[in-house]
Amino acid sequence: MATLLLLRAAGSVAGRCDASCYDATTGPDHCTCVCGGINHAAGLEQAIDNTGRLNPQRIVQTAAGRGINVYRPPIQLPLF
């Protein structure tokens, strides 16, 4: 299972986007991960493409909306 986004806050994992999101079989209204639903049920290849276009500030805002305090933007390593 590939993790496409990993958000850390206060030294622990505060959120992630992984196969439970991009391989989901439920609708996007059930998505609770840090991608904000953009990768939900998209499949791995489309999710990789979507993630490459995400704005880190959007990820921070999504986390804040869920009560996660992020002190610095997430770092995303190149996928390929």
mmCIF file of the N, C-alpha and C atoms, coordinates in Angstrom:
data_MODEL
# 
_entry.id   MODEL 
# 
loop_
_atom_site.group_PDB 
_atom_site.id 
_atom_site.type_symbol 
_atom_site.label_atom_id 
_atom_site.label_alt_id 
_atom_site.label_comp_id 
_atom_site.label_asym_id 
_atom_site.label_entity_id 
_atom_site.label_seq_id 
_atom_site.pdbx_PDB_ins_code 
_atom_site.Cartn_x 
_atom_site.Cartn_y 
_atom_site.Cartn_z 
_atom_site.occupancy 
_atom_site.B_iso_or_equiv 
_atom_site.pdbx_formal_charge 
_atom_site.auth_seq_id 
_atom_site.auth_comp_id 
_atom_site.auth_asym_id 
_atom_site.auth_atom_id 
_atom_site.pdbx_PDB_model_num 
ATOM 1   N N  . MET A 1 1  ? 0.846   -1.171 0.000   1.00 0.00 ? 1  MET A N  1 
ATOM 2   C CA . MET A 1 1  ? 0.000   0.000  0.000   1.00 0.00 ? 1  MET A CA 1 
ATOM 3   C C  . MET A 1 1  ? 0.895   1.238  0.000   1.00 0.00 ? 1  MET A C  1 
ATOM 4   N N  . ALA A 1 2  ? 0.695   2.104  -0.981  1.00 0.00 ? 2  ALA A N  1 
ATOM 5   C CA . ALA A 1 2  ? 1.474   3.332  -1.082  1.00 0.00 ? 2  ALA A CA 1 
ATOM 6   C C  . ALA A 1 2  ? 0.781   4.455  -0.324  1.00 0.00 ? 2  ALA A C  1 
ATOM 7   N N  . THR A 1 3  ? 1.547   5.184  0.470   1.00 0.00 ? 3  THR A N  1 
ATOM 8   C CA . THR A 1 3  ? 1.045   6.387  1.121   1.00 0.00 ? 3  THR A CA 1 
ATOM 9   C C  . THR A 1 3  ? 1.445   7.564  0.250   1.00 0.00 ? 3  THR A C  1 
ATOM 10  N N  . LEU A 1 4  ? 0.478   8.304  -0.242  1.00 0.00 ? 4  LEU A N  1 
ATOM 11  C CA . LEU A 1 4  ? 0.754   9.428  -1.125  1.00 0.00 ? 4  LEU A CA 1 
ATOM 12  C C  . LEU A 1 4  ? 0.989   10.721 -0.367  1.00 0.00 ? 4  LEU A C  1 
ATOM 13  N N  . LEU A 1 5  ? 0.311   10.898 0.741   1.00 0.00 ? 5  LEU A N  1 
ATOM 14  C CA . LEU A 1 5  ? 0.488   12.078 1.588   1.00 0.00 ? 5  LEU A CA 1 
ATOM 15  C C  . LEU A 1 5  ? 0.572   11.617 3.033   1.00 0.00 ? 5  LEU A C  1 
ATOM 16  N N  . LEU A 1 6  ? 1.469   12.229 3.763   1.00 0.00 ? 6  LEU A N  1 
ATOM 17  C CA . LEU A 1 6  ? 1.604   11.930 5.189   1.00 0.00 ? 6  LEU A CA 1 
ATOM 18  C C  . LEU A 1 6  ? 1.748   13.252 5.913   1.00 0.00 ? 6  LEU A C  1 
ATOM 19  N N  . LEU A 1 7  ? 0.901   13.488 6.861   1.00 0.00 ? 7  LEU A N  1 
ATOM 20  C CA . LEU A 1 7  ? 0.892   14.732 7.610   1.00 0.00 ? 7  LEU A CA 1 
ATOM 21  C C  . LEU A 1 7  ? 1.264   14.430 9.049   1.00 0.00 ? 7  LEU A C  1 
ATOM 22  N N  . ARG A 1 8  ? 2.302   15.102 9.543   1.00 0.00 ? 8  ARG A N  1 
ATOM 23  C CA . ARG A 1 8  ? 2.741   14.922 10.919  1.00 0.00 ? 8  ARG A CA 1 
ATOM 24  C C  . ARG A 1 8  ? 2.476   16.203 11.697  1.00 0.00 ? 8  ARG A C  1 
ATOM 25  N N  . ALA A 1 9  ? 2.038   16.032 12.913  1.00 0.00 ? 9  ALA A N  1 
ATOM 26  C CA . ALA A 1 9  ? 1.823   17.156 13.817  1.00 0.00 ? 9  ALA A CA 1 
ATOM 27  C C  . ALA A 1 9  ? 2.194   16.688 15.210  1.00 0.00 ? 9  ALA A C  1 
ATOM 28  N N  . ALA A 1 10 ? 2.924   17.492 15.908  1.00 0.00 ? 10 ALA A N  1 
ATOM 29  C CA . ALA A 1 10 ? 3.358   17.179 17.266  1.00 0.00 ? 10 ALA A CA 1 
ATOM 30  C C  . ALA A 1 10 ? 4.095   15.840 17.325  1.00 0.00 ? 10 ALA A C  1 
ATOM 31  N N  . GLY A 1 11 ? 4.891   15.546 16.302  1.00 0.00 ? 11 GLY A N  1 
ATOM 32  C CA . GLY A 1 11 ? 5.731   14.363 16.304  1.00 0.00 ? 11 GLY A CA 1 
ATOM 33  C C  . GLY A 1 11 ? 5.066   13.047 15.958  1.00 0.00 ? 11 GLY A C  1 
ATOM 34  N N  . SER A 1 12 ? 3.784   13.068 15.623  1.00 0.00 ? 12 SER A N  1 
ATOM 35  C CA . SER A 1 12 ? 3.124   11.815 15.255  1.00 0.00 ? 12 SER A CA 1 
ATOM 36  C C  . SER A 1 12 ? 2.332   12.002 13.962  1.00 0.00 ? 12 SER A C  1 
ATOM 37  N N  . VAL A 1 13 ? 1.886   10.912 13.399  1.00 0.00 ? 13 VAL A N  1 
ATOM 38  C CA . VAL A 1 13 ? 1.109   10.974 12.171  1.00 0.00 ? 13 VAL A CA 1 
ATOM 39  C C  . VAL A 1 13 ? -0.278  11.521 12.497  1.00 0.00 ? 13 VAL A C  1 
ATOM 40  N N  . ALA A 1 14 ? -0.617  12.635 11.845  1.00 0.00 ? 14 ALA A N  1 
ATOM 41  C CA . ALA A 1 14 ? -1.901  13.271 12.079  1.00 0.00 ? 14 ALA A CA 1 
ATOM 42  C C  . ALA A 1 14 ? -2.891  12.959 10.964  1.00 0.00 ? 14 ALA A C  1 
ATOM 43  N N  . GLY A 1 15 ? -2.387  12.509 9.841   1.00 0.00 ? 15 GLY A N  1 
ATOM 44  C CA . GLY A 1 15 ? -3.261  12.162 8.730   1.00 0.00 ? 15 GLY A CA 1 
ATOM 45  C C  . GLY A 1 15 ? -2.460  11.626 7.573   1.00 0.00 ? 15 GLY A C  1 
ATOM 46  N N  . ARG A 1 16 ? -3.134  10.889 6.713   1.00 0.00 ? 16 ARG A N  1 
ATOM 47  C CA . ARG A 1 16 ? -2.463  10.324 5.544   1.00 0.00 ? 16 ARG A CA 1 
ATOM 48  C C  . ARG A 1 16 ? -3.475  10.105 4.441   1.00 0.00 ? 16 ARG A C  1 
ATOM 49  N N  . CYS A 1 17 ? -2.955  9.923  3.248   1.00 0.00 ? 17 CYS A N  1 
ATOM 50  C CA . CYS A 1 17 ? -3.753  9.502  2.104   1.00 0.00 ? 17 CYS A CA 1 
ATOM 51  C C  . CYS A 1 17 ? -3.070  8.259  1.559   1.00 0.00 ? 17 CYS A C  1 
ATOM 52  N N  . ASP A 1 18 ? -3.768  7.149  1.615   1.00 0.00 ? 18 ASP A N  1 
ATOM 53  C CA . ASP A 1 18 ? -3.189  5.883  1.176   1.00 0.00 ? 18 ASP A CA 1 
ATOM 54  C C  . ASP A 1 18 ? -4.258  5.063  0.458   1.00 0.00 ? 18 ASP A C  1 
ATOM 55  N N  . ALA A 1 19 ? -4.012  3.776  0.296   1.00 0.00 ? 19 ALA A N  1 
ATOM 56  C CA . ALA A 1 19 ? -4.917  2.911  -0.459  1.00 0.00 ? 19 ALA A CA 1 
ATOM 57  C C  . ALA A 1 19 ? -6.333  2.875  0.106   1.00 0.00 ? 19 ALA A C  1 
ATOM 58  N N  . SER A 1 20 ? -6.484  3.104  1.390   1.00 0.00 ? 20 SER A N  1 
ATOM 59  C CA . SER A 1 20 ? -7.835  3.119  1.939   1.00 0.00 ? 20 SER A CA 1 
ATOM 60  C C  . SER A 1 20 ? -8.647  4.262  1.348   1.00 0.00 ? 20 SER A C  1 
ATOM 61  N N  . CYS A 1 21 ? -7.991  5.265  0.830   1.00 0.00 ? 21 CYS A N  1 
ATOM 62  C CA . CYS A 1 21 ? -8.657  6.378  0.155   1.00 0.00 ? 21 CYS A CA 1 
ATOM 63  C C  . CYS A 1 21 ? -8.738  6.117  -1.351  1.00 0.00 ? 21 CYS A C  1 
ATOM 64  N N  . TYR A 1 22 ? -7.577  6.002  -2.037  1.00 0.00 ? 22 TYR A N  1 
ATOM 65  C CA . TYR A 1 22 ? -7.617  5.924  -3.502  1.00 0.00 ? 22 TYR A CA 1 
ATOM 66  C C  . TYR A 1 22 ? -8.176  4.616  -4.041  1.00 0.00 ? 22 TYR A C  1 
ATOM 67  N N  . ASP A 1 23 ? -8.267  3.572  -3.230  1.00 0.00 ? 23 ASP A N  1 
ATOM 68  C CA . ASP A 1 23 ? -8.902  2.319  -3.650  1.00 0.00 ? 23 ASP A CA 1 
ATOM 69  C C  . ASP A 1 23 ? -10.282 2.135  -3.021  1.00 0.00 ? 23 ASP A C  1 
ATOM 70  N N  . ALA A 1 24 ? -10.836 3.183  -2.457  1.00 0.00 ? 24 ALA A N  1 
ATOM 71  C CA . ALA A 1 24 ? -12.122 3.100  -1.751  1.00 0.00 ? 24 ALA A CA 1 
ATOM 72  C C  . ALA A 1 24 ? -13.254 2.702  -2.691  1.00 0.00 ? 24 ALA A C  1 
ATOM 73  N N  . THR A 1 25 ? -14.263 2.100  -2.123  1.00 0.00 ? 25 THR A N  1 
ATOM 74  C CA . THR A 1 25 ? -15.448 1.725  -2.900  1.00 0.00 ? 25 THR A CA 1 
ATOM 75  C C  . THR A 1 25 ? -16.671 2.539  -2.484  1.00 0.00 ? 25 THR A C  1 
ATOM 76  N N  . THR A 1 26 ? -16.515 3.384  -1.469  1.00 0.00 ? 26 THR A N  1 
ATOM 77  C CA . THR A 1 26 ? -17.606 4.253  -1.029  1.00 0.00 ? 26 THR A CA 1 
ATOM 78  C C  . THR A 1 26 ? -17.474 5.609  -1.711  1.00 0.00 ? 26 THR A C  1 
ATOM 79  N N  . GLY A 1 27 ? -18.480 6.425  -1.609  1.00 0.00 ? 27 GLY A N  1 
ATOM 80  C CA . GLY A 1 27 ? -18.463 7.751  -2.225  1.00 0.00 ? 27 GLY A CA 1 
ATOM 81  C C  . GLY A 1 27 ? -17.537 8.715  -1.513  1.00 0.00 ? 27 GLY A C  1 
ATOM 82  N N  . PRO A 1 28 ? -17.184 9.818  -2.184  1.00 0.00 ? 28 PRO A N  1 
ATOM 83  C CA . PRO A 1 28 ? -16.244 10.786 -1.610  1.00 0.00 ? 28 PRO A CA 1 
ATOM 84  C C  . PRO A 1 28 ? -16.743 11.459 -0.339  1.00 0.00 ? 28 PRO A C  1 
ATOM 85  N N  . ASP A 1 29 ? -18.044 11.413 -0.092  1.00 0.00 ? 29 ASP A N  1 
ATOM 86  C CA . ASP A 1 29 ? -18.560 12.004 1.144   1.00 0.00 ? 29 ASP A CA 1 
ATOM 87  C C  . ASP A 1 29 ? -18.137 11.202 2.377   1.00 0.00 ? 29 ASP A C  1 
ATOM 88  N N  . HIS A 1 30 ? -17.549 10.019 2.169   1.00 0.00 ? 30 HIS A N  1 
ATOM 89  C CA . HIS A 1 30 ? -17.043 9.205  3.271   1.00 0.00 ? 30 HIS A CA 1 
ATOM 90  C C  . HIS A 1 30 ? -15.541 9.381  3.483   1.00 0.00 ? 30 HIS A C  1 
ATOM 91  N N  . CYS A 1 31 ? -14.898 10.217 2.679   1.00 0.00 ? 31 CYS A N  1 
ATOM 92  C CA . CYS A 1 31 ? -13.448 10.385 2.765   1.00 0.00 ? 31 CYS A CA 1 
ATOM 93  C C  . CYS A 1 31 ? -13.086 11.219 3.987   1.00 0.00 ? 31 CYS A C  1 
ATOM 94  N N  . THR A 1 32 ? -12.147 10.708 4.778   1.00 0.00 ? 32 THR A N  1 
ATOM 95  C CA . THR A 1 32 ? -11.702 11.439 5.964   1.00 0.00 ? 32 THR A CA 1 
ATOM 96  C C  . THR A 1 32 ? -10.201 11.696 5.928   1.00 0.00 ? 32 THR A C  1 
ATOM 97  N N  . CYS A 1 33 ? -9.565  11.496 4.785   1.00 0.00 ? 33 CYS A N  1 
ATOM 98  C CA . CYS A 1 33 ? -8.108  11.647 4.761   1.00 0.00 ? 33 CYS A CA 1 
ATOM 99  C C  . CYS A 1 33 ? -7.691  13.064 4.383   1.00 0.00 ? 33 CYS A C  1 
ATOM 100 N N  . VAL A 1 34 ? -6.406  13.335 4.423   1.00 0.00 ? 34 VAL A N  1 
ATOM 101 C CA . VAL A 1 34 ? -5.880  14.684 4.245   1.00 0.00 ? 34 VAL A CA 1 
ATOM 102 C C  . VAL A 1 34 ? -5.922  15.190 2.812   1.00 0.00 ? 34 VAL A C  1 
ATOM 103 N N  . CYS A 1 35 ? -6.287  14.350 1.859   1.00 0.00 ? 35 CYS A N  1 
ATOM 104 C CA . CYS A 1 35 ? -6.400  14.828 0.478   1.00 0.00 ? 35 CYS A CA 1 
ATOM 105 C C  . CYS A 1 35 ? -7.680  15.635 0.286   1.00 0.00 ? 35 CYS A C  1 
ATOM 106 N N  . GLY A 1 36 ? -8.580  15.572 1.247   1.00 0.00 ? 36 GLY A N  1 
ATOM 107 C CA . GLY A 1 36 ? -9.830  16.308 1.149   1.00 0.00 ? 36 GLY A CA 1 
ATOM 108 C C  . GLY A 1 36 ? -10.807 15.700 0.158   1.00 0.00 ? 36 GLY A C  1 
ATOM 109 N N  . GLY A 1 37 ? -10.575 14.454 -0.230  1.00 0.00 ? 37 GLY A N  1 
ATOM 110 C CA . GLY A 1 37 ? -11.483 13.764 -1.137  1.00 0.00 ? 37 GLY A CA 1 
ATOM 111 C C  . GLY A 1 37 ? -11.041 13.724 -2.579  1.00 0.00 ? 37 GLY A C  1 
ATOM 112 N N  . ILE A 1 38 ? -9.989  14.465 -2.926  1.00 0.00 ? 38 ILE A N  1 
ATOM 113 C CA . ILE A 1 38 ? -9.559  14.529 -4.323  1.00 0.00 ? 38 ILE A CA 1 
ATOM 114 C C  . ILE A 1 38 ? -9.084  13.180 -4.870  1.00 0.00 ? 38 ILE A C  1 
ATOM 115 N N  . ASN A 1 39 ? -8.553  12.325 -4.000  1.00 0.00 ? 39 ASN A N  1 
ATOM 116 C CA . ASN A 1 39 ? -8.062  11.019 -4.432  1.00 0.00 ? 39 ASN A CA 1 
ATOM 117 C C  . ASN A 1 39 ? -9.041  9.882  -4.151  1.00 0.00 ? 39 ASN A C  1 
ATOM 118 N N  . HIS A 1 40 ? -10.154 10.188 -3.539  1.00 0.00 ? 40 HIS A N  1 
ATOM 119 C CA . HIS A 1 40 ? -11.077 9.145  -3.089  1.00 0.00 ? 40 HIS A CA 1 
ATOM 120 C C  . HIS A 1 40 ? -11.617 8.339  -4.267  1.00 0.00 ? 40 HIS A C  1 
ATOM 121 N N  . ALA A 1 41 ? -11.354 7.039  -4.230  1.00 0.00 ? 41 ALA A N  1 
ATOM 122 C CA . ALA A 1 41 ? -11.803 6.073  -5.245  1.00 0.00 ? 41 ALA A CA 1 
ATOM 123 C C  . ALA A 1 41 ? -11.242 6.370  -6.636  1.00 0.00 ? 41 ALA A C  1 
ATOM 124 N N  . ALA A 1 42 ? -10.138 7.083  -6.698  1.00 0.00 ? 42 ALA A N  1 
ATOM 125 C CA . ALA A 1 42 ? -9.553  7.471  -7.991  1.00 0.00 ? 42 ALA A CA 1 
ATOM 126 C C  . ALA A 1 42 ? -8.648  6.403  -8.586  1.00 0.00 ? 42 ALA A C  1 
ATOM 127 N N  . GLY A 1 43 ? -8.196  5.446  -7.796  1.00 0.00 ? 43 GLY A N  1 
ATOM 128 C CA . GLY A 1 43 ? -7.200  4.485  -8.264  1.00 0.00 ? 43 GLY A CA 1 
ATOM 129 C C  . GLY A 1 43 ? -5.815  5.082  -8.087  1.00 0.00 ? 43 GLY A C  1 
ATOM 130 N N  . LEU A 1 44 ? -4.806  4.234  -8.005  1.00 0.00 ? 44 LEU A N  1 
ATOM 131 C CA . LEU A 1 44 ? -3.452  4.680  -7.690  1.00 0.00 ? 44 LEU A CA 1 
ATOM 132 C C  . LEU A 1 44 ? -2.893  5.660  -8.717  1.00 0.00 ? 44 LEU A C  1 
ATOM 133 N N  . GLU A 1 45 ? -2.968  5.337  -10.003 1.00 0.00 ? 45 GLU A N  1 
ATOM 134 C CA . GLU A 1 45 ? -2.353  6.204  -11.020 1.00 0.00 ? 45 GLU A CA 1 
ATOM 135 C C  . GLU A 1 45 ? -2.971  7.596  -11.035 1.00 0.00 ? 45 GLU A C  1 
ATOM 136 N N  . GLN A 1 46 ? -4.306  7.686  -10.992 1.00 0.00 ? 46 GLN A N  1 
ATOM 137 C CA . GLN A 1 46 ? -4.969  8.987  -10.978 1.00 0.00 ? 46 GLN A CA 1 
ATOM 138 C C  . GLN A 1 46 ? -4.667  9.728  -9.678  1.00 0.00 ? 46 GLN A C  1 
ATOM 139 N N  . ALA A 1 47 ? -4.603  8.999  -8.563  1.00 0.00 ? 47 ALA A N  1 
ATOM 140 C CA . ALA A 1 47 ? -4.307  9.628  -7.275  1.00 0.00 ? 47 ALA A CA 1 
ATOM 141 C C  . ALA A 1 47 ? -2.901  10.215 -7.268  1.00 0.00 ? 47 ALA A C  1 
ATOM 142 N N  . ILE A 1 48 ? -1.946  9.528  -7.887  1.00 0.00 ? 48 ILE A N  1 
ATOM 143 C CA . ILE A 1 48 ? -0.585  10.067 -7.985  1.00 0.00 ? 48 ILE A CA 1 
ATOM 144 C C  . ILE A 1 48 ? -0.607  11.376 -8.767  1.00 0.00 ? 48 ILE A C  1 
ATOM 145 N N  . ASP A 1 49 ? -1.329  11.391 -9.869  1.00 0.00 ? 49 ASP A N  1 
ATOM 146 C CA . ASP A 1 49 ? -1.439  12.602 -10.684 1.00 0.00 ? 49 ASP A CA 1 
ATOM 147 C C  . ASP A 1 49 ? -2.119  13.727 -9.898  1.00 0.00 ? 49 ASP A C  1 
ATOM 148 N N  . ASN A 1 50 ? -3.211  13.397 -9.220  1.00 0.00 ? 50 ASN A N  1 
ATOM 149 C CA . ASN A 1 50 ? -3.932  14.397 -8.414  1.00 0.00 ? 50 ASN A CA 1 
ATOM 150 C C  . ASN A 1 50 ? -3.037  14.967 -7.315  1.00 0.00 ? 50 ASN A C  1 
ATOM 151 N N  . THR A 1 51 ? -2.304  14.099 -6.637  1.00 0.00 ? 51 THR A N  1 
ATOM 152 C CA . THR A 1 51 ? -1.464  14.514 -5.520  1.00 0.00 ? 51 THR A CA 1 
ATOM 153 C C  . THR A 1 51 ? -0.363  15.450 -5.982  1.00 0.00 ? 51 THR A C  1 
ATOM 154 N N  . GLY A 1 52 ? 0.170   15.208 -7.166  1.00 0.00 ? 52 GLY A N  1 
ATOM 155 C CA . GLY A 1 52 ? 1.206   16.086 -7.709  1.00 0.00 ? 52 GLY A CA 1 
ATOM 156 C C  . GLY A 1 52 ? 0.728   17.508 -7.930  1.00 0.00 ? 52 GLY A C  1 
ATOM 157 N N  . ARG A 1 53 ? -0.589  17.675 -8.053  1.00 0.00 ? 53 ARG A N  1 
ATOM 158 C CA . ARG A 1 53 ? -1.162  19.009 -8.293  1.00 0.00 ? 53 ARG A CA 1 
ATOM 159 C C  . ARG A 1 53 ? -1.712  19.672 -7.036  1.00 0.00 ? 53 ARG A C  1 
ATOM 160 N N  . LEU A 1 54 ? -1.670  18.964 -5.908  1.00 0.00 ? 54 LEU A N  1 
ATOM 161 C CA . LEU A 1 54 ? -2.222  19.532 -4.675  1.00 0.00 ? 54 LEU A CA 1 
ATOM 162 C C  . LEU A 1 54 ? -1.372  20.686 -4.157  1.00 0.00 ? 54 LEU A C  1 
ATOM 163 N N  . ASN A 1 55 ? -2.037  21.667 -3.618  1.00 0.00 ? 55 ASN A N  1 
ATOM 164 C CA . ASN A 1 55 ? -1.383  22.799 -2.978  1.00 0.00 ? 55 ASN A CA 1 
ATOM 165 C C  . ASN A 1 55 ? -1.201  22.448 -1.497  1.00 0.00 ? 55 ASN A C  1 
ATOM 166 N N  . PRO A 1 56 ? 0.028   22.494 -0.985  1.00 0.00 ? 56 PRO A N  1 
ATOM 167 C CA . PRO A 1 56 ? 0.244   22.160 0.434   1.00 0.00 ? 56 PRO A CA 1 
ATOM 168 C C  . PRO A 1 56 ? -0.635  22.974 1.384   1.00 0.00 ? 56 PRO A C  1 
ATOM 169 N N  . GLN A 1 57 ? -0.934  24.206 1.015   1.00 0.00 ? 57 GLN A N  1 
ATOM 170 C CA . GLN A 1 57 ? -1.771  25.036 1.879   1.00 0.00 ? 57 GLN A CA 1 
ATOM 171 C C  . GLN A 1 57 ? -3.179  24.451 1.989   1.00 0.00 ? 57 GLN A C  1 
ATOM 172 N N  . ARG A 1 58 ? -3.665  23.841 0.910   1.00 0.00 ? 58 ARG A N  1 
ATOM 173 C CA . ARG A 1 58 ? -4.987  23.204 0.945   1.00 0.00 ? 58 ARG A CA 1 
ATOM 174 C C  . ARG A 1 58 ? -4.989  22.030 1.917   1.00 0.00 ? 58 ARG A C  1 
ATOM 175 N N  . ILE A 1 59 ? -3.901  21.289 1.945   1.00 0.00 ? 59 ILE A N  1 
ATOM 176 C CA . ILE A 1 59 ? -3.795  20.153 2.856   1.00 0.00 ? 59 ILE A CA 1 
ATOM 177 C C  . ILE A 1 59 ? -3.840  20.641 4.303   1.00 0.00 ? 59 ILE A C  1 
ATOM 178 N N  . VAL A 1 60 ? -3.123  21.717 4.591   1.00 0.00 ? 60 VAL A N  1 
ATOM 179 C CA . VAL A 1 60 ? -3.105  22.293 5.936   1.00 0.00 ? 60 VAL A CA 1 
ATOM 180 C C  . VAL A 1 60 ? -4.504  22.776 6.314   1.00 0.00 ? 60 VAL A C  1 
ATOM 181 N N  . GLN A 1 61 ? -5.204  23.401 5.377   1.00 0.00 ? 61 GLN A N  1 
ATOM 182 C CA . GLN A 1 61 ? -6.564  23.886 5.657   1.00 0.00 ? 61 GLN A CA 1 
ATOM 183 C C  . GLN A 1 61 ? -7.518  22.724 5.918   1.00 0.00 ? 61 GLN A C  1 
ATOM 184 N N  . THR A 1 62 ? -7.384  21.646 5.145   1.00 0.00 ? 62 THR A N  1 
ATOM 185 C CA . THR A 1 62 ? -8.211  20.467 5.357   1.00 0.00 ? 62 THR A CA 1 
ATOM 186 C C  . THR A 1 62 ? -7.975  19.897 6.753   1.00 0.00 ? 62 THR A C  1 
ATOM 187 N N  . ALA A 1 63 ? -6.709  19.808 7.141   1.00 0.00 ? 63 ALA A N  1 
ATOM 188 C CA . ALA A 1 63 ? -6.375  19.295 8.479   1.00 0.00 ? 63 ALA A CA 1 
ATOM 189 C C  . ALA A 1 63 ? -6.933  20.212 9.561   1.00 0.00 ? 63 ALA A C  1 
ATOM 190 N N  . ALA A 1 64 ? -6.789  21.513 9.383   1.00 0.00 ? 64 ALA A N  1 
ATOM 191 C CA . ALA A 1 64 ? -7.296  22.461 10.379  1.00 0.00 ? 64 ALA A CA 1 
ATOM 192 C C  . ALA A 1 64 ? -8.805  22.333 10.541  1.00 0.00 ? 64 ALA A C  1 
ATOM 193 N N  . GLY A 1 65 ? -9.500  22.075 9.444   1.00 0.00 ? 65 GLY A N  1 
ATOM 194 C CA . GLY A 1 65 ? -10.946 21.884 9.499   1.00 0.00 ? 65 GLY A CA 1 
ATOM 195 C C  . GLY A 1 65 ? -11.336 20.648 10.290  1.00 0.00 ? 65 GLY A C  1 
ATOM 196 N N  . ARG A 1 66 ? -10.392 19.743 10.475  1.00 0.00 ? 66 ARG A N  1 
ATOM 197 C CA . ARG A 1 66 ? -10.638 18.525 11.252  1.00 0.00 ? 66 ARG A CA 1 
ATOM 198 C C  . ARG A 1 66 ? -10.008 18.602 12.631  1.00 0.00 ? 66 ARG A C  1 
ATOM 199 N N  . GLY A 1 67 ? -9.565  19.808 13.023  1.00 0.00 ? 67 GLY A N  1 
ATOM 200 C CA . GLY A 1 67 ? -9.023  20.003 14.360  1.00 0.00 ? 67 GLY A CA 1 
ATOM 201 C C  . GLY A 1 67 ? -7.565  19.603 14.527  1.00 0.00 ? 67 GLY A C  1 
ATOM 202 N N  . ILE A 1 68 ? -6.828  19.434 13.421  1.00 0.00 ? 68 ILE A N  1 
ATOM 203 C CA . ILE A 1 68 ? -5.414  19.066 13.500  1.00 0.00 ? 68 ILE A CA 1 
ATOM 204 C C  . ILE A 1 68 ? -4.585  20.338 13.350  1.00 0.00 ? 68 ILE A C  1 
ATOM 205 N N  . ASN A 1 69 ? -3.773  20.656 14.347  1.00 0.00 ? 69 ASN A N  1 
ATOM 206 C CA . ASN A 1 69 ? -2.914  21.834 14.278  1.00 0.00 ? 69 ASN A CA 1 
ATOM 207 C C  . ASN A 1 69 ? -1.606  21.475 13.592  1.00 0.00 ? 69 ASN A C  1 
ATOM 208 N N  . VAL A 1 70 ? -1.350  22.083 12.456  1.00 0.00 ? 70 VAL A N  1 
ATOM 209 C CA . VAL A 1 70 ? -0.133  21.838 11.696  1.00 0.00 ? 70 VAL A CA 1 
ATOM 210 C C  . VAL A 1 70 ? 0.746   23.076 11.834  1.00 0.00 ? 70 VAL A C  1 
ATOM 211 N N  . TYR A 1 71 ? 1.981   22.862 12.243  1.00 0.00 ? 71 TYR A N  1 
ATOM 212 C CA . TYR A 1 71 ? 2.871   23.986 12.483  1.00 0.00 ? 71 TYR A CA 1 
ATOM 213 C C  . TYR A 1 71 ? 3.728   24.333 11.289  1.00 0.00 ? 71 TYR A C  1 
ATOM 214 N N  . ARG A 1 72 ? 3.806   23.457 10.325  1.00 0.00 ? 72 ARG A N  1 
ATOM 215 C CA . ARG A 1 72 ? 4.520   23.751 9.085   1.00 0.00 ? 72 ARG A CA 1 
ATOM 216 C C  . ARG A 1 72 ? 3.872   22.930 7.979   1.00 0.00 ? 72 ARG A C  1 
ATOM 217 N N  . PRO A 1 73 ? 3.977   23.403 6.743   1.00 0.00 ? 73 PRO A N  1 
ATOM 218 C CA . PRO A 1 73 ? 3.341   22.689 5.638   1.00 0.00 ? 73 PRO A CA 1 
ATOM 219 C C  . PRO A 1 73 ? 3.925   21.288 5.467   1.00 0.00 ? 73 PRO A C  1 
ATOM 220 N N  . PRO A 1 74 ? 3.129   20.364 4.938   1.00 0.00 ? 74 PRO A N  1 
ATOM 221 C CA . PRO A 1 74 ? 3.638   19.020 4.694   1.00 0.00 ? 74 PRO A CA 1 
ATOM 222 C C  . PRO A 1 74 ? 4.706   19.050 3.610   1.00 0.00 ? 74 PRO A C  1 
ATOM 223 N N  . ILE A 1 75 ? 5.624   18.112 3.693   1.00 0.00 ? 75 ILE A N  1 
ATOM 224 C CA . ILE A 1 75 ? 6.644   17.971 2.676   1.00 0.00 ? 75 ILE A CA 1 
ATOM 225 C C  . ILE A 1 75 ? 6.268   16.779 1.820   1.00 0.00 ? 75 ILE A C  1 
ATOM 226 N N  . GLN A 1 76 ? 6.215   17.007 0.542   1.00 0.00 ? 76 GLN A N  1 
ATOM 227 C CA . GLN A 1 76 ? 5.890   15.911 -0.362  1.00 0.00 ? 76 GLN A CA 1 
ATOM 228 C C  . GLN A 1 76 ? 7.109   15.606 -1.204  1.00 0.00 ? 76 GLN A C  1 
ATOM 229 N N  . LEU A 1 77 ? 7.569   14.389 -1.134  1.00 0.00 ? 77 LEU A N  1 
ATOM 230 C CA . LEU A 1 77 ? 8.697   13.968 -1.942  1.00 0.00 ? 77 LEU A CA 1 
ATOM 231 C C  . LEU A 1 77 ? 8.214   13.655 -3.345  1.00 0.00 ? 77 LEU A C  1 
ATOM 232 N N  . PRO A 1 78 ? 9.083   13.831 -4.350  1.00 0.00 ? 78 PRO A N  1 
ATOM 233 C CA . PRO A 1 78 ? 8.677   13.478 -5.717  1.00 0.00 ? 78 PRO A CA 1 
ATOM 234 C C  . PRO A 1 78 ? 8.243   12.022 -5.762  1.00 0.00 ? 78 PRO A C  1 
ATOM 235 N N  . LEU A 1 79 ? 7.154   11.763 -6.456  1.00 0.00 ? 79 LEU A N  1 
ATOM 236 C CA . LEU A 1 79 ? 6.635   10.409 -6.514  1.00 0.00 ? 79 LEU A CA 1 
ATOM 237 C C  . LEU A 1 79 ? 7.431   9.536  -7.471  1.00 0.00 ? 79 LEU A C  1 
ATOM 238 N N  . PHE A 1 80 ? 7.932   10.126 -8.544  1.00 0.00 ? 80 PHE A N  1 
ATOM 239 C CA . PHE A 1 80 ? 8.737   9.366  -9.504  1.00 0.00 ? 80 PHE A CA 1 
ATOM 240 C C  . PHE A 1 80 ? 9.792   10.250 -10.129 1.00 0.00 ? 80 PHE A C  1 
# 
